[in-house]
Amino acid sequence: MRSPARRQLRMARTMEPLAKKIFKGVLVAELFGIFGAYFLFTKMNTSQDFRQTMSKKFPFILEVYYKSIEQSGMYGIREQDQEKWLNSKS
């Protein structure tokens, strides 16, 4: 008869590969998230047209962008965007 300690040790060994796969999956997902956020911020920071597209499709993301740049001390981008977009409608 096997002891409970041996059974637990065997179970722990079989769980190790699964835990490693889960950890790697989480790590890859986080890296994609970081690079995606960086790409999105860079694109919004360099293109007023892209910001206009974001204002129509995902206004909450654009609001986060405006708040983050205002937190860093850069003001006036929101106002410039709104002025240009209002003038382009006319």
Biopython code that builds the backbone (N, CA, C, O; Angstrom):
import numpy as np
from Bio.PDB.StructureBuilder import StructureBuilder

atoms = [
    (1, "MET", "N", (0.835, -1.178, 0.000)),
    (1, "MET", "CA", (0.000, 0.000, 0.000)),
    (1, "MET", "C", (0.885, 1.248, 0.000)),
    (1, "MET", "O", (1.892, 1.303, 0.706)),
    (2, "ARG", "N", (0.513, 2.219, -0.773)),
    (2, "ARG", "CA", (1.284, 3.462, -0.869)),
    (2, "ARG", "C", (0.892, 4.429, 0.235)),
    (2, "ARG", "O", (-0.254, 4.470, 0.684)),
    (3, "SER", "N", (1.869, 5.193, 0.649)),
    (3, "SER", "CA", (1.581, 6.172, 1.692)),
    (3, "SER", "C", (0.973, 7.423, 1.059)),
    (3, "SER", "O", (1.197, 7.693, -0.121)),
    (4, "PRO", "N", (0.205, 8.187, 1.840)),
    (4, "PRO", "CA", (-0.400, 9.425, 1.307)),
    (4, "PRO", "C", (0.652, 10.439, 0.865)),
    (4, "PRO", "O", (0.418, 11.207, -0.069)),
    (5, "ALA", "N", (1.799, 10.448, 1.523)),
    (5, "ALA", "CA", (2.857, 11.399, 1.141)),
    (5, "ALA", "C", (3.378, 11.089, -0.251)),
    (5, "ALA", "O", (3.606, 11.999, -1.048)),
    (6, "ARG", "N", (3.569, 9.798, -0.551)),
    (6, "ARG", "CA", (4.037, 9.422, -1.896)),
    (6, "ARG", "C", (3.015, 9.791, -2.966)),
    (6, "ARG", "O", (3.361, 10.279, -4.042)),
    (7, "ARG", "N", (1.762, 9.548, -2.644)),
    (7, "ARG", "CA", (0.694, 9.855, -3.602)),
    (7, "ARG", "C", (0.665, 11.368, -3.890)),
    (7, "ARG", "O", (0.521, 11.783, -5.040)),
    (8, "GLN", "N", (0.802, 12.171, -2.849)),
    (8, "GLN", "CA", (0.809, 13.623, -3.032)),
    (8, "GLN", "C", (2.018, 14.077, -3.824)),
    (8, "GLN", "O", (1.910, 14.978, -4.656)),
    (9, "LEU", "N", (3.183, 13.459, -3.576)),
    (9, "LEU", "CA", (4.392, 13.807, -4.317)),
    (9, "LEU", "C", (4.225, 13.491, -5.796)),
    (9, "LEU", "O", (4.603, 14.285, -6.657)),
    (10, "ARG", "N", (3.646, 12.300, -6.088)),
    (10, "ARG", "CA", (3.425, 11.916, -7.485)),
    (10, "ARG", "C", (2.453, 12.883, -8.161)),
    (10, "ARG", "O", (2.641, 13.254, -9.320)),
    (11, "MET", "N", (1.414, 13.287, -7.427)),
    (11, "MET", "CA", (0.437, 14.220, -7.972)),
    (11, "MET", "C", (1.068, 15.587, -8.217)),
    (11, "MET", "O", (0.774, 16.244, -9.215)),
    (12, "ALA", "N", (1.927, 16.006, -7.310)),
    (12, "ALA", "CA", (2.599, 17.298, -7.473)),
    (12, "ALA", "C", (3.481, 17.289, -8.709)),
    (12, "ALA", "O", (3.551, 18.276, -9.441)),
    (13, "ARG", "N", (4.152, 16.168, -8.936)),
    (13, "ARG", "CA", (5.023, 16.072, -10.132)),
    (13, "ARG", "C", (4.215, 16.121, -11.418)),
    (13, "ARG", "O", (4.661, 16.706, -12.405)),
    (14, "THR", "N", (3.045, 15.524, -11.423)),
    (14, "THR", "CA", (2.236, 15.558, -12.641)),
    (14, "THR", "C", (1.589, 16.930, -12.849)),
    (14, "THR", "O", (1.220, 17.275, -13.972)),
    (15, "MET", "N", (1.451, 17.700, -11.793)),
    (15, "MET", "CA", (0.868, 19.035, -11.916)),
    (15, "MET", "C", (1.897, 20.064, -12.396)),
    (15, "MET", "O", (1.516, 21.103, -12.935)),
    (16, "GLU", "N", (3.192, 19.792, -12.210)),
    (16, "GLU", "CA", (4.220, 20.755, -12.585)),
    (16, "GLU", "C", (4.148, 21.173, -14.051)),
    (16, "GLU", "O", (4.171, 22.372, -14.326)),
    (17, "PRO", "N", (4.061, 20.249, -15.004)),
    (17, "PRO", "CA", (3.985, 20.686, -16.409)),
    (17, "PRO", "C", (2.757, 21.555, -16.692)),
    (17, "PRO", "O", (2.840, 22.514, -17.458)),
    (18, "LEU", "N", (1.629, 21.225, -16.083)),
    (18, "LEU", "CA", (0.418, 22.021, -16.272)),
    (18, "LEU", "C", (0.606, 23.422, -15.700)),
    (18, "LEU", "O", (0.224, 24.409, -16.328)),
    (19, "ALA", "N", (1.192, 23.506, -14.513)),
    (19, "ALA", "CA", (1.429, 24.814, -13.896)),
    (19, "ALA", "C", (2.388, 25.649, -14.742)),
    (19, "ALA", "O", (2.203, 26.858, -14.876)),
    (20, "LYS", "N", (3.404, 25.015, -15.308)),
    (20, "LYS", "CA", (4.344, 25.744, -16.164)),
    (20, "LYS", "C", (3.646, 26.265, -17.422)),
    (20, "LYS", "O", (3.887, 27.393, -17.851)),
    (21, "LYS", "N", (2.787, 25.442, -18.004)),
    (21, "LYS", "CA", (2.060, 25.875, -19.206)),
    (21, "LYS", "C", (1.134, 27.044, -18.893)),
    (21, "LYS", "O", (1.037, 27.996, -19.668)),
    (22, "ILE", "N", (0.458, 26.967, -17.757)),
    (22, "ILE", "CA", (-0.438, 28.061, -17.361)),
    (22, "ILE", "C", (0.363, 29.331, -17.120)),
    (22, "ILE", "O", (-0.035, 30.410, -17.561)),
    (23, "PHE", "N", (1.490, 29.211, -16.422)),
    (23, "PHE", "CA", (2.338, 30.373, -16.154)),
    (23, "PHE", "C", (2.830, 30.997, -17.457)),
    (23, "PHE", "O", (2.798, 32.218, -17.610)),
    (24, "LYS", "N", (3.282, 30.170, -18.389)),
    (24, "LYS", "CA", (3.760, 30.689, -19.672)),
    (24, "LYS", "C", (2.633, 31.372, -20.442)),
    (24, "LYS", "O", (2.840, 32.409, -21.073)),
    (25, "GLY", "N", (1.451, 30.788, -20.386)),
    (25, "GLY", "CA", (0.305, 31.393, -21.064)),
    (25, "GLY", "C", (-0.046, 32.754, -20.493)),
    (25, "GLY", "O", (-0.323, 33.696, -21.235)),
    (26, "VAL", "N", (-0.033, 32.853, -19.178)),
    (26, "VAL", "CA", (-0.317, 34.136, -18.517)),
    (26, "VAL", "C", (0.757, 35.151, -18.861)),
    (26, "VAL", "O", (0.455, 36.314, -19.127)),
    (27, "LEU", "N", (2.010, 34.717, -18.856)),
    (27, "LEU", "CA", (3.120, 35.608, -19.185)),
    (27, "LEU", "C", (3.009, 36.127, -20.620)),
    (27, "LEU", "O", (3.209, 37.317, -20.863)),
    (28, "VAL", "N", (2.695, 35.256, -21.560)),
    (28, "VAL", "CA", (2.532, 35.666, -22.960)),
    (28, "VAL", "C", (1.363, 36.630, -23.103)),
    (28, "VAL", "O", (1.463, 37.618, -23.831)),
    (29, "ALA", "N", (0.262, 36.359, -22.422)),
    (29, "ALA", "CA", (-0.900, 37.249, -22.488)),
    (29, "ALA", "C", (-0.551, 38.638, -21.940)),
    (29, "ALA", "O", (-0.960, 39.653, -22.505)),
    (30, "GLU", "N", (0.202, 38.677, -20.844)),
    (30, "GLU", "CA", (0.598, 39.969, -20.283)),
    (30, "GLU", "C", (1.525, 40.727, -21.238)),
    (30, "GLU", "O", (1.395, 41.941, -21.397)),
    (31, "LEU", "N", (2.449, 40.021, -21.865)),
    (31, "LEU", "CA", (3.350, 40.679, -22.824)),
    (31, "LEU", "C", (2.578, 41.246, -24.012)),
    (31, "LEU", "O", (2.851, 42.361, -24.457)),
    (32, "PHE", "N", (1.612, 40.480, -24.525)),
    (32, "PHE", "CA", (0.771, 40.997, -25.608)),
    (32, "PHE", "C", (0.018, 42.242, -25.151)),
    (32, "PHE", "O", (-0.110, 43.206, -25.906)),
    (33, "GLY", "N", (-0.475, 42.222, -23.931)),
    (33, "GLY", "CA", (-1.193, 43.379, -23.397)),
    (33, "GLY", "C", (-0.306, 44.606, -23.290)),
    (33, "GLY", "O", (-0.723, 45.712, -23.632)),
    (34, "ILE", "N", (0.913, 44.413, -22.817)),
    (34, "ILE", "CA", (1.841, 45.542, -22.676)),
    (34, "ILE", "C", (2.189, 46.124, -24.035)),
    (34, "ILE", "O", (2.128, 47.338, -24.231)),
    (35, "PHE", "N", (2.557, 45.250, -24.982)),
    (35, "PHE", "CA", (2.910, 45.749, -26.313)),
    (35, "PHE", "C", (1.709, 46.356, -27.030)),
    (35, "PHE", "O", (1.855, 47.333, -27.764)),
    (36, "GLY", "N", (0.528, 45.787, -26.824)),
    (36, "GLY", "CA", (-0.676, 46.347, -27.417)),
    (36, "GLY", "C", (-0.983, 47.734, -26.881)),
    (36, "GLY", "O", (-1.334, 48.639, -27.638)),
    (37, "ALA", "N", (-0.849, 47.896, -25.568)),
    (37, "ALA", "CA", (-1.091, 49.206, -24.957)),
    (37, "ALA", "C", (-0.064, 50.221, -25.443)),
    (37, "ALA", "O", (-0.406, 51.375, -25.702)),
    (38, "TYR", "N", (1.187, 49.801, -25.568)),
    (38, "TYR", "CA", (2.238, 50.701, -26.065)),
    (38, "TYR", "C", (1.941, 51.127, -27.503)),
    (38, "TYR", "O", (2.037, 52.308, -27.838)),
    (39, "PHE", "N", (1.580, 50.157, -28.351)),
    (39, "PHE", "CA", (1.262, 50.466, -29.748)),
    (39, "PHE", "C", (0.079, 51.423, -29.832)),
    (39, "PHE", "O", (0.111, 52.394, -30.589)),
    (40, "LEU", "N", (-0.957, 51.149, -29.058)),
    (40, "LEU", "CA", (-2.154, 51.987, -29.081)),
    (40, "LEU", "C", (-1.838, 53.404, -28.618)),
    (40, "LEU", "O", (-2.275, 54.367, -29.248)),
    (41, "PHE", "N", (-1.089, 53.546, -27.535)),
    (41, "PHE", "CA", (-0.725, 54.867, -27.031)),
    (41, "PHE", "C", (0.121, 55.617, -28.059)),
    (41, "PHE", "O", (-0.116, 56.797, -28.314)),
    (42, "THR", "N", (1.101, 54.940, -28.647)),
    (42, "THR", "CA", (1.967, 55.586, -29.641)),
    (42, "THR", "C", (1.161, 56.049, -30.844)),
    (42, "THR", "O", (1.371, 57.151, -31.350)),
    (43, "LYS", "N", (0.250, 55.218, -31.297)),
    (43, "LYS", "CA", (-0.580, 55.576, -32.459)),
    (43, "LYS", "C", (-1.469, 56.784, -32.135)),
    (43, "LYS", "O", (-1.611, 57.689, -32.957)),
    (44, "MET", "N", (-2.061, 56.796, -30.944)),
    (44, "MET", "CA", (-2.912, 57.929, -30.563)),
    (44, "MET", "C", (-2.077, 59.185, -30.352)),
    (44, "MET", "O", (-2.543, 60.293, -30.617)),
    (45, "ASN", "N", (-0.856, 59.018, -29.881)),
    (45, "ASN", "CA", (-0.009, 60.161, -29.582)),
    (45, "ASN", "C", (0.520, 60.835, -30.853)),
    (45, "ASN", "O", (0.917, 62.000, -30.819)),
    (46, "THR", "N", (0.526, 60.109, -31.962)),
    (46, "THR", "CA", (1.102, 60.648, -33.194)),
    (46, "THR", "C", (0.072, 60.969, -34.274)),
    (46, "THR", "O", (0.409, 61.628, -35.258)),
    (47, "SER", "N", (-1.164, 60.525, -34.119)),
    (47, "SER", "CA", (-2.141, 60.700, -35.198)),
    (47, "SER", "C", (-3.460, 61.260, -34.678)),
    (47, "SER", "O", (-4.184, 60.592, -33.940)),
    (48, "GLN", "N", (-3.758, 62.484, -35.070)),
    (48, "GLN", "CA", (-5.027, 63.098, -34.682)),
    (48, "GLN", "C", (-6.198, 62.392, -35.374)),
    (48, "GLN", "O", (-7.282, 62.284, -34.802)),
    (49, "ASP", "N", (-5.980, 61.916, -36.596)),
    (49, "ASP", "CA", (-7.038, 61.181, -37.294)),
    (49, "ASP", "C", (-7.377, 59.873, -36.569)),
    (49, "ASP", "O", (-8.543, 59.488, -36.474)),
    (50, "PHE", "N", (-6.344, 59.202, -36.063)),
    (50, "PHE", "CA", (-6.591, 57.978, -35.307)),
    (50, "PHE", "C", (-7.357, 58.282, -34.025)),
    (50, "PHE", "O", (-8.236, 57.516, -33.630)),
    (51, "ARG", "N", (-7.029, 59.391, -33.377)),
    (51, "ARG", "CA", (-7.764, 59.784, -32.174)),
    (51, "ARG", "C", (-9.229, 60.046, -32.511)),
    (51, "ARG", "O", (-10.112, 59.738, -31.710)),
    (52, "GLN", "N", (-9.496, 60.611, -33.686)),
    (52, "GLN", "CA", (-10.879, 60.853, -34.088)),
    (52, "GLN", "C", (-11.608, 59.521, -34.288)),
    (52, "GLN", "O", (-12.759, 59.369, -33.880)),
    (53, "THR", "N", (-10.935, 58.570, -34.912)),
    (53, "THR", "CA", (-11.525, 57.239, -35.069)),
    (53, "THR", "C", (-11.810, 56.615, -33.714)),
    (53, "THR", "O", (-12.864, 56.012, -33.509)),
    (54, "MET", "N", (-10.866, 56.763, -32.788)),
    (54, "MET", "CA", (-11.051, 56.220, -31.444)),
    (54, "MET", "C", (-12.215, 56.914, -30.729)),
    (54, "MET", "O", (-12.937, 56.280, -29.960)),
    (55, "SER", "N", (-12.398, 58.213, -30.983)),
    (55, "SER", "CA", (-13.493, 58.930, -30.320)),
    (55, "SER", "C", (-14.850, 58.414, -30.776)),
    (55, "SER", "O", (-15.824, 58.474, -30.026)),
    (56, "LYS", "N", (-14.918, 57.904, -32.008)),
    (56, "LYS", "CA", (-16.182, 57.363, -32.511)),
    (56, "LYS", "C", (-16.411, 55.926, -32.055)),
    (56, "LYS", "O", (-17.528, 55.554, -31.695)),
    (57, "LYS", "N", (-15.343, 55.116, -32.071)),
    (57, "LYS", "CA", (-15.500, 53.692, -31.771)),
    (57, "LYS", "C", (-15.304, 53.354, -30.299)),
    (57, "LYS", "O", (-16.061, 52.557, -29.744)),
    (58, "PHE", "N", (-14.296, 53.949, -29.657)),
    (58, "PHE", "CA", (-13.959, 53.631, -28.268)),
    (58, "PHE", "C", (-13.680, 54.912, -27.488)),
    (58, "PHE", "O", (-12.531, 55.179, -27.136)),
    (59, "PRO", "N", (-14.711, 55.705, -27.213)),
    (59, "PRO", "CA", (-14.478, 56.985, -26.531)),
    (59, "PRO", "C", (-13.871, 56.839, -25.133)),
    (59, "PRO", "O", (-13.150, 57.730, -24.682)),
    (60, "PHE", "N", (-14.149, 55.733, -24.443)),
    (60, "PHE", "CA", (-13.593, 55.541, -23.097)),
    (60, "PHE", "C", (-12.074, 55.355, -23.146)),
    (60, "PHE", "O", (-11.372, 55.780, -22.228)),
    (61, "ILE", "N", (-11.562, 54.726, -24.204)),
    (61, "ILE", "CA", (-10.109, 54.565, -24.345)),
    (61, "ILE", "C", (-9.463, 55.914, -24.636)),
    (61, "ILE", "O", (-8.391, 56.216, -24.113)),
    (62, "LEU", "N", (-10.105, 56.716, -25.460)),
    (62, "LEU", "CA", (-9.574, 58.044, -25.758)),
    (62, "LEU", "C", (-9.561, 58.904, -24.499)),
    (62, "LEU", "O", (-8.637, 59.689, -24.292)),
    (63, "GLU", "N", (-10.579, 58.758, -23.662)),
    (63, "GLU", "CA", (-10.626, 59.507, -22.410)),
    (63, "GLU", "C", (-9.455, 59.123, -21.501)),
    (63, "GLU", "O", (-8.865, 59.988, -20.853)),
    (64, "VAL", "N", (-9.122, 57.848, -21.451)),
    (64, "VAL", "CA", (-7.968, 57.394, -20.665)),
    (64, "VAL", "C", (-6.687, 58.005, -21.228)),
    (64, "VAL", "O", (-5.812, 58.421, -20.468)),
    (65, "TYR", "N", (-6.572, 58.062, -22.557)),
    (65, "TYR", "CA", (-5.402, 58.680, -23.188)),
    (65, "TYR", "C", (-5.295, 60.157, -22.785)),
    (65, "TYR", "O", (-4.231, 60.610, -22.364)),
    (66, "TYR", "N", (-6.385, 60.893, -22.912)),
    (66, "TYR", "CA", (-6.360, 62.322, -22.553)),
    (66, "TYR", "C", (-5.971, 62.513, -21.088)),
    (66, "TYR", "O", (-5.153, 63.374, -20.766)),
    (67, "LYS", "N", (-6.557, 61.712, -20.207)),
    (67, "LYS", "CA", (-6.254, 61.862, -18.786)),
    (67, "LYS", "C", (-4.797, 61.528, -18.486)),
    (67, "LYS", "O", (-4.170, 62.174, -17.647)),
    (68, "SER", "N", (-4.258, 60.522, -19.169)),
    (68, "SER", "CA", (-2.867, 60.141, -18.899)),
    (68, "SER", "C", (-1.893, 61.216, -19.367)),
    (68, "SER", "O", (-0.904, 61.488, -18.686)),
    (69, "ILE", "N", (-2.154, 61.831, -20.518)),
    (69, "ILE", "CA", (-1.223, 62.879, -20.958)),
    (69, "ILE", "C", (-1.401, 64.153, -20.142)),
    (69, "ILE", "O", (-0.437, 64.889, -19.930)),
    (70, "GLU", "N", (-2.622, 64.423, -19.681)),
    (70, "GLU", "CA", (-2.827, 65.577, -18.809)),
    (70, "GLU", "C", (-2.146, 65.362, -17.460)),
    (70, "GLU", "O", (-1.631, 66.312, -16.869)),
    (71, "GLN", "N", (-2.138, 64.112, -16.963)),
    (71, "GLN", "CA", (-1.431, 63.784, -15.724)),
    (71, "GLN", "C", (0.060, 64.050, -15.877)),
    (71, "GLN", "O", (0.726, 64.444, -14.920)),
    (72, "SER", "N", (0.584, 63.835, -17.083)),
    (72, "SER", "CA", (2.017, 64.034, -17.304)),
    (72, "SER", "C", (2.366, 65.498, -17.541)),
    (72, "SER", "O", (3.540, 65.835, -17.692)),
    (73, "GLY", "N", (1.360, 66.373, -17.577)),
    (73, "GLY", "CA", (1.619, 67.812, -17.694)),
    (73, "GLY", "C", (1.422, 68.381, -19.089)),
    (73, "GLY", "O", (1.697, 69.559, -19.315)),
    (74, "MET", "N", (0.954, 67.571, -20.027)),
    (74, "MET", "CA", (0.704, 68.063, -21.386)),
    (74, "MET", "C", (-0.776, 68.416, -21.509)),
    (74, "MET", "O", (-1.642, 67.547, -21.415)),
    (75, "TYR", "N", (-1.047, 69.678, -21.718)),
    (75, "TYR", "CA", (-2.434, 70.132, -21.814)),
    (75, "TYR", "C", (-2.705, 70.696, -23.197)),
    (75, "TYR", "O", (-1.786, 71.122, -23.896)),
    (76, "GLY", "N", (-3.970, 70.696, -23.585)),
    (76, "GLY", "CA", (-4.385, 71.341, -24.819)),
    (76, "GLY", "C", (-4.649, 70.397, -25.983)),
    (76, "GLY", "O", (-5.230, 70.821, -26.982)),
    (77, "ILE", "N", (-4.248, 69.147, -25.893)),
    (77, "ILE", "CA", (-4.451, 68.222, -27.015)),
    (77, "ILE", "C", (-5.933, 67.922, -27.196)),
    (77, "ILE", "O", (-6.427, 67.873, -28.322)),
    (78, "ARG", "N", (-6.632, 67.724, -26.103)),
    (78, "ARG", "CA", (-8.074, 67.462, -26.176)),
    (78, "ARG", "C", (-8.787, 68.629, -26.860)),
    (78, "ARG", "O", (-9.640, 68.427, -27.723)),
    (79, "GLU", "N", (-8.427, 69.848, -26.464)),
    (79, "GLU", "CA", (-9.062, 71.041, -27.029)),
    (79, "GLU", "C", (-8.716, 71.197, -28.515)),
    (79, "GLU", "O", (-9.576, 71.561, -29.318)),
    (80, "GLN", "N", (-7.469, 70.923, -28.877)),
    (80, "GLN", "CA", (-7.077, 71.004, -30.288)),
    (80, "GLN", "C", (-7.865, 70.001, -31.123)),
    (80, "GLN", "O", (-8.333, 70.325, -32.214)),
    (81, "ASP", "N", (-8.008, 68.792, -30.611)),
    (81, "ASP", "CA", (-8.770, 67.765, -31.320)),
    (81, "ASP", "C", (-10.217, 68.199, -31.511)),
    (81, "ASP", "O", (-10.751, 68.127, -32.618)),
    (82, "GLN", "N", (-10.848, 68.647, -30.437)),
    (82, "GLN", "CA", (-12.254, 69.033, -30.523)),
    (82, "GLN", "C", (-12.451, 70.196, -31.493)),
    (82, "GLN", "O", (-13.419, 70.221, -32.253)),
    (83, "GLU", "N", (-11.527, 71.161, -31.465)),
    (83, "GLU", "CA", (-11.631, 72.308, -32.374)),
    (83, "GLU", "C", (-11.515, 71.862, -33.835)),
    (83, "GLU", "O", (-12.285, 72.302, -34.689)),
    (84, "LYS", "N", (-10.547, 70.986, -34.113)),
    (84, "LYS", "CA", (-10.367, 70.525, -35.493)),
    (84, "LYS", "C", (-11.575, 69.716, -35.957)),
    (84, "LYS", "O", (-12.042, 69.879, -37.084)),
    (85, "TRP", "N", (-12.084, 68.835, -35.074)),
    (85, "TRP", "CA", (-13.204, 68.005, -35.463)),
    (85, "TRP", "C", (-14.481, 68.817, -35.673)),
    (85, "TRP", "O", (-15.288, 68.489, -36.543)),
    (86, "LEU", "N", (-14.669, 69.876, -34.879)),
    (86, "LEU", "CA", (-15.832, 70.740, -35.082)),
    (86, "LEU", "C", (-15.707, 71.518, -36.385)),
    (86, "LEU", "O", (-16.690, 71.675, -37.109)),
    (87, "ASN", "N", (-14.500, 72.011, -36.694)),
    (87, "ASN", "CA", (-14.289, 72.757, -37.935)),
    (87, "ASN", "C", (-14.402, 71.868, -39.169)),
    (87, "ASN", "O", (-14.809, 72.340, -40.230)),
    (88, "SER", "N", (-14.054, 70.606, -39.047)),
    (88, "SER", "CA", (-14.140, 69.713, -40.199)),
    (88, "SER", "C", (-15.579, 69.330, -40.515)),
    (88, "SER", "O", (-15.883, 68.959, -41.649)),
    (89, "LYS", "N", (-16.477, 69.414, -39.522)),
    (89, "LYS", "CA", (-17.904, 69.128, -39.749)),
    (89, "LYS", "C", (-18.574, 70.248, -40.521)),
    (89, "LYS", "O", (-19.545, 70.018, -41.242)),
    (90, "SER", "N", (-18.062, 71.453, -40.373)),
    (90, "SER", "CA", (-18.702, 72.617, -41.007)),
    (90, "SER", "C", (-18.422, 72.685, -42.478)),
    (90, "SER", "O", (-18.888, 73.603, -43.154)),
]
sb = StructureBuilder()
sb.init_structure("model")
sb.init_model(0)
sb.init_chain("A")
sb.init_seg("    ")
for serial, (resi, resn, name, xyz) in enumerate(atoms, 1):
    if name == "N":
        sb.init_residue(resn, " ", resi, " ")
    sb.init_atom(name, np.array(xyz, "f"), 0.0, 1.0, " ", f" {name:<3s}", serial, name[0])
structure = sb.get_structure()
